[in-house]
């Protein structure tokens, strides 16, 4: 853990010459905590100008995070926990924009805010999505006003930053070049959509900061007080022993969190011949139905006893079970940091670089 926190790239096999530093997410909580007020002020301005909908155009990782916030916190999910006004959100993955084009036809373009997440390597696809919607908005509002319906999340020196400035975007939020796209949940890519659907970003980051404090190098020698290191060690060691399927069991309200975790694991730890296969949205079977190839992780929201008996039966039958307890939905912030760190640790044990841009093969994401 000390090497992780000092950004020691030799923890993982080299896949780039030299290995690029992709560990900015370790510190994004502190940096973005100072921006929580900026995000809330931005949302207030958007609402004051009459926007009611937001459409996010971005890569799969950003879309999954935004959907998580919308389905877990936003309308019409948990209205009682929303402290702020909110917009209705939809997402458009840049790898397949055809469904997004039909979404645009359903929206009142005059009242729709468009977020274009143009991360490094995806600028061309993001540009295609932007151009499609920009000219539609321009037909409704005029070219002088159309830019105010768009927001960019992009690199400060990236090509899309100049595009956003040229077209007069309402705002530009600049990304940290040291953060890989799959690890952006606690960056602007995740927190801007969260703020727009009514999440208290400051509270979310507080929960993430608590998990980060639990996971820093100072607790590295106390394994059982370091949940992230503990989970990563379990996943990596059991995968080597043949239990390479991480089965996610969760409280109903945490369905989207399981989908996000599955994507993180499959995209980060899936390589030809070895890796971890996440399985989610699967009904719990009797212990005898499973082979000795699984680790079960129970994401349990406080007060939800629905799966307790079945999970206890799995453990009693000898299957390894990890239970992660969330006191309320805002603990999702801590889960982001927990799973990102655990993924880094498991990658070290498996000798896989979790920050590489490799195709997902063996460790595909399964929703059964």
C-alpha positions as MATLAB code, in Angstrom:
seq = 'XXXXXXXXXXXXXXXXXXXXXXXXXXXXXXXXXXXXXXXXXXXXXXXXXXXXXXXXXXXXXXXXXXXXXXXXXXXXXXXXXXXXXXXXXXXXXXXXXXXXXXXXXXXXXXXXXXXXXXXXXXXXXXXXXXXXXXXXXXXXXXXXXXXXXXXXXXXXXXXXXXXXXXXXXXXXXXXXXXXXXXXXXXXXXXXXXXXXXXXXXXXXXXXXXXXXXXXXXXXXXXXXXXXXXXXXXXXXXXXXXXXXXXXXXXXXXXXXXXXXXXXXXXXXXXXXXXXXXXXXXXXXXXXXXXXXXXXXXXXXXXXXXXXXXXXXXXXXXXXXXXXXXXXXXXXXXXXXXXXXXXXXXXXXXXXXXXXXXXXXXXXXXXXX';
ca = [
       0.000    0.000    0.000;
       2.901    2.358    0.627;
       4.141    1.741   -2.915;
       0.637    2.321   -4.285;
       0.297    5.674   -2.557;
       3.694    6.777   -3.871;
       2.547    5.940   -7.432;
       5.049    3.117   -7.896;
       4.302    1.897  -11.413;
       6.449   -1.212  -10.969;
       3.620   -2.783   -8.955;
       2.189   -3.958  -12.297;
       3.724   -5.330  -15.500;
       4.746   -2.737  -18.045;
       2.285   -2.289  -20.883;
       3.429    1.126  -21.999;
       6.983    2.427  -22.344;
       7.227    3.795  -19.784;
       4.153    2.842  -17.754;
       1.880    5.880  -17.585;
       0.928    7.113  -14.145;
      -2.799    6.366  -13.792;
      -3.113    6.848  -10.044;
      -4.544   10.361   -9.902;
      -7.796    8.891   -8.538;
      -6.025    8.316   -5.214;
      -6.093   12.072   -4.647;
      -9.154   13.211   -6.595;
     -11.301   13.268   -3.443;
      -9.245   16.022   -1.831;
      -9.091   17.988   -5.073;
     -12.784   17.694   -5.932;
     -13.949   18.416   -2.369;
     -13.000   22.025   -3.023;
     -15.179   21.966   -6.146;
     -18.410   20.738   -4.538;
     -19.592   24.332   -4.155;
     -18.767   25.071   -7.775;
     -20.858   22.118   -8.907;
     -23.839   23.178   -6.805;
     -23.632   26.757   -8.084;
     -23.501   25.409  -11.626;
     -26.616   23.288  -11.069;
     -28.484   26.239   -9.591;
     -27.680   28.266  -12.712;
     -28.855   25.471  -14.985;
     -32.143   25.170  -13.112;
     -32.635   28.935  -13.070;
     -32.305   28.959  -16.851;
     -35.139   26.453  -17.203;
     -33.308   23.233  -17.996;
     -35.225   20.111  -16.976;
     -33.319   17.293  -18.712;
     -29.689   16.346  -19.152;
     -28.247   14.019  -21.800;
     -24.731   12.697  -21.209;
     -22.628   11.773  -24.235;
     -19.598    9.776  -23.130;
     -17.727    6.460  -22.837;
     -19.253    3.413  -21.167;
     -17.565    4.001  -17.814;
     -18.983    7.522  -17.536;
     -22.436    6.386  -18.662;
     -22.535    3.605  -16.060;
     -21.576    6.005  -13.281;
     -24.160    8.570  -14.358;
     -26.844    5.893  -14.591;
     -25.890    4.706  -11.114;
     -26.526    8.144   -9.650;
     -29.745    8.608  -11.604;
     -31.204    5.200  -10.722;
     -29.945    5.112   -7.127;
     -30.546    8.713   -6.062;
     -32.430   10.535   -8.775;
     -35.986   10.777  -10.015;
     -37.988    8.666   -9.506;
     -35.850    6.501   -7.184;
     -35.137    7.886   -3.714;
     -36.817   11.286   -3.731;
     -36.791   11.530    0.045;
     -32.988   11.610    0.222;
     -32.463   14.300   -2.401;
     -31.446   17.551   -0.702;
     -31.305   19.590   -3.915;
     -33.437   20.171   -7.019;
     -32.662   17.762   -9.824;
     -32.825   17.157  -13.557;
     -33.904   13.998  -15.365;
     -30.900   12.237  -16.897;
     -30.349    9.956  -19.871;
     -27.054    8.651  -21.250;
     -25.674    8.072  -24.723;
     -22.649    5.824  -25.116;
     -20.309    7.149  -27.786;
     -19.580    3.659  -29.101;
     -23.175    3.374  -30.317;
     -24.856    6.718  -30.844;
     -27.862    5.479  -32.827;
     -30.041    5.017  -29.698;
     -28.924    8.454  -28.522;
     -30.241   10.072  -31.670;
     -33.727    8.736  -30.962;
     -33.408    9.943  -27.364;
     -32.767   13.430  -28.652;
     -35.980   13.303  -30.647;
     -37.930   12.622  -27.450;
     -36.493   15.593  -25.568;
     -37.485   19.231  -25.594;
     -34.169   20.498  -26.936;
     -34.742   23.996  -25.586;
     -34.748   22.593  -22.025;
     -32.057   19.931  -22.398;
     -28.479   20.277  -21.165;
     -25.885   18.176  -22.988;
     -22.747   16.944  -21.243;
     -20.005   15.854  -23.630;
     -17.398   13.730  -21.849;
     -14.461   13.728  -24.275;
     -11.811   11.723  -22.455;
      -8.397   11.068  -23.927;
      -8.721    8.666  -26.839;
     -12.459    9.218  -27.284;
     -12.460   12.769  -28.614;
     -13.438   11.845  -32.175;
     -16.463    9.802  -31.081;
     -17.496   12.513  -28.631;
     -17.195   15.103  -31.397;
     -19.565   13.107  -33.599;
     -22.178   13.034  -30.848;
     -21.724   16.721  -30.110;
     -22.085   17.800  -33.735;
     -25.273   15.809  -34.187;
     -27.020   17.459  -31.258;
     -25.460   20.903  -31.605;
     -27.009   21.575  -34.989;
     -30.409   20.406  -33.766;
     -30.195   22.766  -30.796;
     -28.968   25.562  -33.052;
     -32.065   25.130  -35.222;
     -34.218   25.688  -32.132;
     -32.271   28.338  -30.220;
     -30.021   29.859  -32.850;
     -26.264   29.426  -33.191;
     -25.467   32.319  -30.852;
     -27.326   30.685  -27.945;
     -26.867   26.975  -28.715;
     -23.488   26.658  -26.994;
     -25.065   27.478  -23.634;
     -26.838   24.115  -23.780;
     -23.523   22.223  -23.740;
     -20.939   21.350  -21.107;
     -17.565   19.726  -21.725;
     -15.605   17.340  -19.535;
     -12.215   17.083  -21.184;
      -8.476   17.546  -20.871;
      -7.263   21.104  -20.420;
      -4.958   20.828  -23.439;
      -7.100   18.382  -25.420;
      -8.643   19.114  -28.817;
     -12.182   19.166  -27.460;
     -11.345   21.949  -24.999;
     -10.723   24.236  -27.960;
     -13.964   23.087  -29.600;
     -15.910   23.884  -26.441;
     -14.393   27.352  -26.275;
     -15.100   27.986  -29.960;
     -18.785   27.090  -29.664;
     -19.293   29.000  -26.429;
     -20.057   26.107  -24.105;
     -21.750   26.987  -20.827;
     -18.876   25.446  -18.861;
     -15.720   23.367  -19.254;
     -14.662   20.948  -16.512;
     -11.100   19.768  -16.934;
     -10.062   16.179  -16.227;
      -6.944   14.899  -14.490;
      -4.656   13.252  -17.093;
      -3.488   10.801  -14.403;
      -6.931    9.148  -14.146;
      -7.917    6.249  -16.386;
     -11.482    6.402  -17.696;
     -12.659    3.436  -15.605;
     -11.493    5.186  -12.423;
     -13.322    8.495  -12.941;
     -16.346    7.978  -10.676;
     -14.973   10.461   -8.119;
     -13.902   12.988  -10.749;
     -15.962   15.495  -12.722;
     -17.043   12.644  -15.030;
     -19.007   11.144  -12.161;
     -19.693   14.085   -9.879;
     -21.141   16.498  -12.444;
     -23.960   14.092  -13.425;
     -24.422   13.319   -9.730;
     -24.915   16.987   -8.862;
     -27.348   17.442  -11.742;
     -29.642   14.642  -10.533;
     -29.723   16.072   -6.995;
     -26.952   14.224   -5.134;
     -25.222   16.011   -2.255;
     -21.722   15.834   -3.737;
     -20.040   17.075   -0.574;
     -21.616   14.285    1.485;
     -20.708   11.702   -1.146;
     -17.076   12.835   -1.093;
     -17.018   12.747    2.706;
     -17.886    9.050    2.591;
     -15.210    8.470   -0.055;
     -12.653   10.346    2.054;
     -13.411    8.086    5.000;
     -12.670    5.008    2.890;
      -9.504    6.605    1.513;
      -8.277    7.312    5.040;
      -8.928    3.662    5.868;
      -6.881    2.627    2.821;
      -3.830    4.879    3.010;
      -0.275    3.709    3.532;
      -0.433    4.329    7.286;
      -2.876    1.439    7.709;
      -0.977   -0.855    5.367;
       0.508   -2.909    8.209;
      -2.935   -3.481    9.774;
      -4.523   -5.602    7.075;
      -7.941   -6.040    8.645;
      -8.357   -2.289    9.178;
      -7.662   -1.708    5.480;
     -10.806   -2.920    3.719;
      -9.571   -2.136    0.217;
      -6.267   -3.982    0.605;
      -8.094   -6.867    2.279;
     -10.651   -7.190   -0.534;
      -8.002   -6.899   -3.259;
      -5.857   -9.551   -1.587;
      -8.826  -11.899   -1.309;
      -9.841  -11.437   -4.958;
      -6.324  -11.850   -6.323;
      -5.327  -14.807   -4.148;
      -8.564  -16.713   -4.699;
      -8.382  -16.100   -8.454;
      -4.954  -17.726   -8.523;
      -6.421  -20.654   -6.571;
      -9.159  -21.083   -9.189;
     -11.954  -18.998   -7.660;
     -11.838  -16.391  -10.400;
     -15.559  -15.614  -10.556;
     -16.599  -12.717   -8.298;
     -20.345  -13.040   -7.784;
     -21.945   -9.801   -6.625;
     -24.996  -10.147   -4.382;
     -26.655   -6.888   -3.451;
     -29.585   -5.134   -1.862;
     -32.112   -4.117   -4.505;
     -31.225   -0.409   -4.235;
     -27.608   -1.246   -5.105;
     -28.250   -2.908   -8.472;
     -26.509   -0.117  -10.365;
     -23.509   -0.261   -8.037;
     -23.049   -3.947   -8.886;
     -23.175   -3.097  -12.597;
     -20.509   -0.429  -12.088;
     -18.273   -2.824  -10.115;
     -18.673   -5.531  -12.754;
     -17.547   -3.146  -15.484;
     -14.552   -2.001  -13.439;
     -13.408   -5.570  -12.774;
     -14.007   -6.905  -16.258;
     -12.331   -4.005  -18.042;
      -9.409   -3.775  -15.610;
      -8.631   -7.387  -14.744;
      -9.674   -9.289  -17.849;
      -6.809  -10.531  -20.008;
      -6.315  -13.565  -22.189;
      -5.741  -16.667  -20.086;
      -6.247  -15.153  -16.647;
      -8.242  -12.592  -14.780;
     -11.432  -12.141  -12.811;
     -14.948  -12.715  -14.148;
     -17.618  -10.626  -12.413;
     -21.167  -11.985  -12.259;
     -24.098   -9.820  -11.192;
     -27.900   -9.743  -11.328;
     -27.954  -13.477  -10.678;
     -30.499  -15.046   -8.339;
     -28.927  -16.810   -5.361;
     -29.012  -20.588   -5.711;
     -28.484  -23.310   -3.127;
     -24.821  -23.707   -2.103;
     -24.528  -27.092   -3.842;
     -25.371  -25.475   -7.194;
     -22.002  -23.699   -7.292;
     -18.626  -25.165   -8.161;
     -15.463  -24.240   -6.280;
     -14.740  -21.347   -8.624;
     -16.558  -18.469   -6.935;
     -16.024  -15.687   -4.444;
     -19.267  -14.127   -3.231;
     -19.382  -10.433   -2.296;
     -22.529   -9.288   -0.504;
     -23.281   -5.552   -0.822;
     -25.681   -5.106    2.075;
     -27.633   -1.921    2.733;
     -28.393   -1.370    6.421;
     -31.740   -2.824    7.426;
     -32.009   -5.159    4.426;
     -32.101   -8.767    5.667;
     -33.413  -10.192    2.388;
     -30.294  -12.158    1.480;
     -28.821  -12.769    4.923;
     -29.948  -16.389    5.278;
     -28.868  -17.385    1.770;
     -25.486  -15.694    2.205;
     -24.969  -17.416    5.582;
     -25.782  -20.758    3.953;
     -23.111  -20.144    1.294;
     -20.505  -19.411    3.954;
     -21.543  -22.422    6.030;
     -21.083  -24.636    2.970;
     -17.486  -23.474    2.620;
     -17.827  -20.857   -0.108;
     -15.781  -17.701    0.547;
     -18.028  -14.732    1.302;
     -17.164  -11.080    1.849;
     -19.901   -8.810    3.220;
     -19.603   -5.074    2.630;
     -22.028   -3.078    4.780;
     -23.409    0.270    3.638;
     -25.120    2.381    6.287;
     -27.059    4.285    3.608;
     -26.894    5.048   -0.097;
     -24.249    7.750    0.309;
     -21.774    5.028    1.244;
     -21.643    4.405   -2.504;
     -18.958    7.112   -2.461;
     -16.781    4.939   -0.243;
     -17.496    1.894   -2.403;
     -16.078    3.665   -5.446;
     -12.761    4.161   -3.701;
     -12.826    0.713   -2.100;
     -13.269   -1.137   -5.388;
     -10.807    1.006   -7.329;
      -8.117    0.320   -4.724;
      -9.005   -3.355   -4.446;
      -8.744   -3.645   -8.238;
      -5.250   -2.151   -8.137;
      -4.214   -4.595   -5.388;
      -5.713   -7.626   -7.156;
      -3.969   -6.608  -10.370;
      -0.643   -6.610   -8.536;
      -1.246  -10.100   -7.170;
      -2.359  -11.422  -10.576;
       0.469   -9.636  -12.408;
      -2.089   -7.756  -14.527;
      -1.908   -4.036  -15.193;
      -5.438   -2.836  -14.350;
      -4.869    0.557  -15.984;
      -3.980   -0.789  -19.410;
      -6.291   -0.303  -22.351;
      -6.661   -3.947  -23.270;
      -9.638   -5.785  -24.760;
     -11.861   -7.611  -22.323;
     -11.628  -11.336  -22.980;
     -11.918  -14.008  -20.319;
     -13.208  -11.702  -17.606;
     -16.263  -10.520  -19.460;
     -19.077   -8.911  -17.544;
     -22.001  -11.281  -17.021;
     -25.520  -10.235  -16.145;
     -27.479  -13.443  -15.733;
];
